[in-house]
Amino acid sequence: MRFIIVTGMSGAGKSAAVDALEDVGVYCMDNIPPSLIPKIAHLGGIGPESSSIDRVALVIDARGLRSSIGGKDALKELLDALAELDREHVSYQILFLDAATEELINRYKITRRPHPLMGRSDSLNRAICQEREMLRQVKERADIVLDTTLLSASQLRSNIHELFRSDDPEKDDFVVNCISFGFKFGVPADADLMFDVRCLPNPFYDVQLRPKTGLDRAVQDYVLDSQKTQGFLTRLYDFIDYMIPLYRHDEQKSQLVIAIGCTGGKHRSVTIAQKLSEHLKNQGLRVITSHRDIEKKKL
């Protein structure tokens, strides 16, 4: 039996992720106290038809980590539980759901639900920051970090389906996360590989293309209709194809984050990230594509 530990920021989409996991046959248990994780693992099966269950998702969030002041004791309990799983050679993955603080604030304003830590903080922003610090060590240990800032509910569901679609416990769970971004807004801190495409033709200087994005065919045609771009893509594909087996097998990474950056993260980087994602999917790899800054305005 394999275990998926689902955790992350409150409001980042854990409930939607659990629904999607259930769609692909994963048995889900919500709001599990950390101390129960090893006990559940030792059971080796859950429910009346436990023999048919090969994957179990355990949802751990701020509700389960707020039992002691600051969550410090409970967090240690979670880390100790993971250490015990490691000692027992239990197969598990940590899926961490995250989102930008501004987006989390907007989601809470829309739903009007209280944040789990609001009783200890005098503002929603401070509660989110407190939770982010509380979960920092868990995020650092995560096998897969999924940023839902720009994802719709259907896109999140699709990504979860793509990540966990296989019922074969021997199936390789390696996933590539292709992210576009704008250098104006800072580089992604979790990128394993980063490529600067500011040298490619820039649609920003075409007044008709400026309001569009790299998801629009006209922008893609503009960027791709260049020998520079085609030469870049050829070499990019060759390099990534060479590196993936090294990360996947030699380093045994379960997630590879590839960041593609241009000036504003709206045109060139989006186009190249889309093309790279298509290339990798054609090779049978699991790919998540996200565009961090596509909706941001230029400074």
C-alpha positions in Angstrom: 0.0 0.0 0.0 1.2 3.5 -0.8 0.4 6.6 1.2 -0.2 10.2 -0.1 0.1 12.8 2.6 -1.8 15.8 1.4 -1.0 19.1 3.2 -0.4 22.7 2.5 -1.9 26.2 3.0 -5.5 26.6 4.2 -7.5 27.8 1.2 -5.0 26.4 -1.4 -7.4 23.7 -2.6 -6.9 20.6 -0.4 -10.6 19.8 -0.5 -10.7 19.9 -4.3 -7.5 17.9 -4.4 -9.1 15.2 -2.2 -12.2 15.0 -4.4 -9.9 14.6 -7.4 -7.9 11.9 -5.7 -11.1 10.0 -5.0 -11.9 10.2 -8.7 -8.8 8.1 -9.5 -9.5 5.5 -6.8 -7.5 6.9 -3.8 -9.0 6.2 -0.4 -9.0 9.6 1.4 -9.0 10.3 5.2 -9.3 14.0 6.1 -8.0 15.9 9.1 -5.8 13.1 10.5 -3.8 13.9 13.7 -0.1 13.4 12.9 0.3 10.7 15.7 -2.1 8.4 13.8 -0.1 8.3 10.6 2.2 5.4 11.6 -0.7 3.5 13.2 -2.7 3.7 9.9 0.3 2.6 8.0 0.8 -0.4 10.2 -2.8 -1.5 9.7 -1.9 -2.2 6.1 -5.5 -1.7 5.1 -8.6 0.3 5.8 -12.3 -0.4 5.6 -14.4 -3.5 4.8 -12.7 -4.0 1.5 -9.2 -3.2 2.6 -7.6 -5.7 0.3 -8.7 -3.7 -2.7 -7.2 -0.5 -1.5 -3.7 0.1 -2.7 -3.4 3.9 -2.2 -4.5 6.0 0.8 -4.4 9.8 1.1 -4.1 11.3 4.6 -5.0 15.0 4.8 -3.0 17.0 7.3 -3.5 20.7 7.7 -3.6 23.5 10.2 -6.6 22.0 11.9 -4.6 19.0 12.9 -1.5 21.1 13.7 -3.0 23.7 16.0 -3.4 21.6 19.1 -0.4 23.2 20.8 0.7 26.8 21.0 2.2 27.9 17.7 1.8 24.3 16.4 5.4 23.5 17.4 4.7 20.3 19.3 2.2 19.1 16.7 4.6 19.9 13.9 7.4 17.9 15.6 4.8 15.1 16.0 4.3 15.2 12.2 8.0 15.1 11.4 8.5 12.3 13.9 5.6 10.4 12.2 7.3 10.8 8.8 10.6 9.7 10.3 8.9 6.5 11.6 7.5 5.8 8.1 11.0 6.2 6.7 12.4 3.7 9.3 9.6 1.2 8.5 10.3 1.7 4.7 6.7 2.7 4.1 6.1 4.1 0.7 4.7 7.6 0.8 4.6 10.9 -1.1 3.9 14.4 0.3 1.7 16.6 -1.8 1.9 20.2 -0.7 -0.7 22.7 -2.0 0.3 26.3 -2.0 -0.9 29.7 -3.3 0.1 33.3 -3.1 -0.9 35.1 0.1 -2.9 37.7 -1.8 -4.9 34.9 -3.5 -5.5 33.1 -0.3 -6.8 36.4 1.2 -9.2 36.9 -1.8 -10.5 33.3 -1.4 -11.2 33.8 2.2 -13.0 37.0 1.5 -15.2 35.3 -1.1 -16.1 32.3 1.0 -16.2 34.2 4.3 -14.9 31.2 6.1 -12.6 31.8 9.1 -9.0 30.8 8.8 -8.0 28.0 11.2 -5.5 30.2 12.9 -7.6 33.4 13.2 -8.2 32.7 16.9 -4.4 33.3 17.5 -3.9 36.2 15.0 -5.3 39.6 14.8 -5.6 39.7 11.0 -6.1 37.2 8.1 -2.8 38.2 6.6 -0.9 37.5 9.8 -2.7 34.1 10.2 -1.7 33.1 6.7 1.9 34.1 7.3 1.9 32.2 10.6 0.6 29.1 8.9 3.2 29.4 6.1 6.0 29.5 8.7 4.4 26.6 10.6 4.4 24.5 7.4 7.8 25.6 6.0 9.6 22.4 7.1 6.9 20.2 5.7 7.0 22.0 2.3 10.7 21.6 2.2 10.2 17.8 2.5 7.4 17.7 0.0 7.8 15.4 -3.1 5.3 17.5 -5.1 4.5 21.2 -4.6 1.5 22.4 -6.5 0.9 26.2 -6.7 -2.9 26.8 -7.2 -2.7 30.6 -7.4 -3.8 30.7 -11.0 -5.6 27.4 -11.3 -9.4 27.0 -11.6 -11.1 24.2 -9.8 -11.2 22.2 -13.0 -7.6 22.8 -13.7 -6.6 21.6 -10.3 -8.7 18.5 -10.7 -7.0 17.8 -14.0 -3.6 18.3 -12.5 -4.3 15.9 -9.7 -5.7 13.3 -12.2 -2.5 13.6 -14.2 -0.3 13.2 -11.1 -2.1 10.2 -9.6 -3.9 8.6 -12.5 -2.1 5.2 -12.2 -3.4 2.5 -10.0 -0.2 0.5 -10.5 1.9 0.7 -7.3 5.0 0.1 -9.4 4.3 3.0 -11.7 6.9 5.8 -11.6 5.4 8.9 -10.1 7.9 11.3 -11.6 6.3 14.6 -12.7 7.7 17.7 -14.5 6.4 21.1 -13.5 6.8 23.7 -16.2 6.5 27.3 -14.9 6.5 30.5 -16.8 7.4 33.7 -14.9 8.5 37.3 -15.3 11.9 38.4 -14.1 10.2 41.7 -13.1 8.4 39.8 -10.4 11.3 37.7 -9.1 12.5 34.2 -9.9 10.8 31.0 -8.6 12.7 29.9 -5.5 11.9 26.2 -6.1 13.1 25.9 -9.7 15.5 23.1 -10.5 16.3 24.4 -14.0 15.8 28.0 -15.2 15.9 29.4 -18.7 15.9 33.0 -19.8 14.0 33.6 -23.0 14.3 37.4 -23.1 16.5 37.1 -26.1 13.6 35.9 -28.2 11.3 38.1 -30.3 9.0 40.1 -28.0 5.3 40.5 -28.9 5.0 43.3 -26.3 6.2 45.8 -29.0 3.3 44.9 -31.3 0.3 47.0 -30.1 -2.1 44.4 -31.3 -0.4 41.5 -29.5 0.5 43.4 -26.3 -2.9 42.8 -24.5 -2.8 39.1 -25.5 -0.8 36.3 -23.8 1.3 33.3 -24.8 -1.9 31.2 -24.7 -3.2 33.0 -27.7 -2.3 31.6 -31.1 -1.3 34.9 -32.6 1.3 35.5 -29.9 2.6 31.9 -30.2 3.0 32.4 -34.0 4.9 35.6 -33.5 7.3 34.0 -31.0 7.7 30.7 -32.9 8.1 32.2 -36.4 11.7 32.9 -35.8 14.9 31.0 -36.5 16.2 32.1 -33.1 13.2 30.6 -31.3 13.3 27.3 -33.4 17.1 27.0 -32.7 16.5 27.6 -29.0 13.7 25.0 -28.8 15.8 22.4 -30.6 18.6 22.9 -28.1 16.2 23.2 -25.1 14.5 19.9 -26.0 17.9 18.1 -26.4 19.2 19.4 -23.1 16.0 18.6 -21.1 15.8 15.1 -22.7 19.4 14.5 -21.5 18.8 15.9 -18.0 15.5 14.2 -17.1 16.9 10.7 -16.8 19.7 12.0 -14.5 17.2 13.7 -12.2 14.7 10.9 -12.5 16.9 7.9 -11.9 20.3 9.0 -10.7 19.0 11.7 -8.2 15.7 9.9 -7.8 13.7 13.1 -7.8 9.9 12.7 -8.0 9.4 16.3 -9.2 11.4 18.4 -11.6 10.6 22.1 -11.7 11.6 23.9 -14.9 11.1 27.6 -14.9 11.0 29.7 -18.2 11.4 33.4 -17.7 10.9 36.5 -19.8 10.5 40.2 -18.8 6.9 40.2 -17.7 5.9 36.5 -17.8 3.1 37.1 -20.2 4.2 36.3 -23.8 7.5 34.6 -24.6 7.9 32.5 -21.4 4.3 31.3 -21.6 4.8 30.3 -25.2 8.0 28.4 -24.5 6.6 26.7 -21.4 3.6 25.6 -23.4 5.8 24.1 -26.2 8.1 22.4 -23.7 5.1 20.9 -21.9 3.8 19.5 -25.2 7.2 18.0 -26.0 7.4 16.3 -22.6 3.8 15.0 -22.7 4.5 13.5 -26.2 7.2 11.4 -24.5 4.7 10.0 -22.0 5.8 12.1 -19.0 3.4 13.6 -16.5 3.5 17.4 -16.8 1.9 20.3 -14.9 2.0 23.6 -16.6 1.5 26.9 -14.8 1.9 30.5 -15.7 2.8 32.4 -12.5 2.7 36.0 -13.7 0.4 35.8 -16.8 -2.2 38.0 -15.1 0.1 40.5 -13.5 0.4 44.0 -14.9 3.7 45.4 -16.0 5.3 47.9 -13.6 
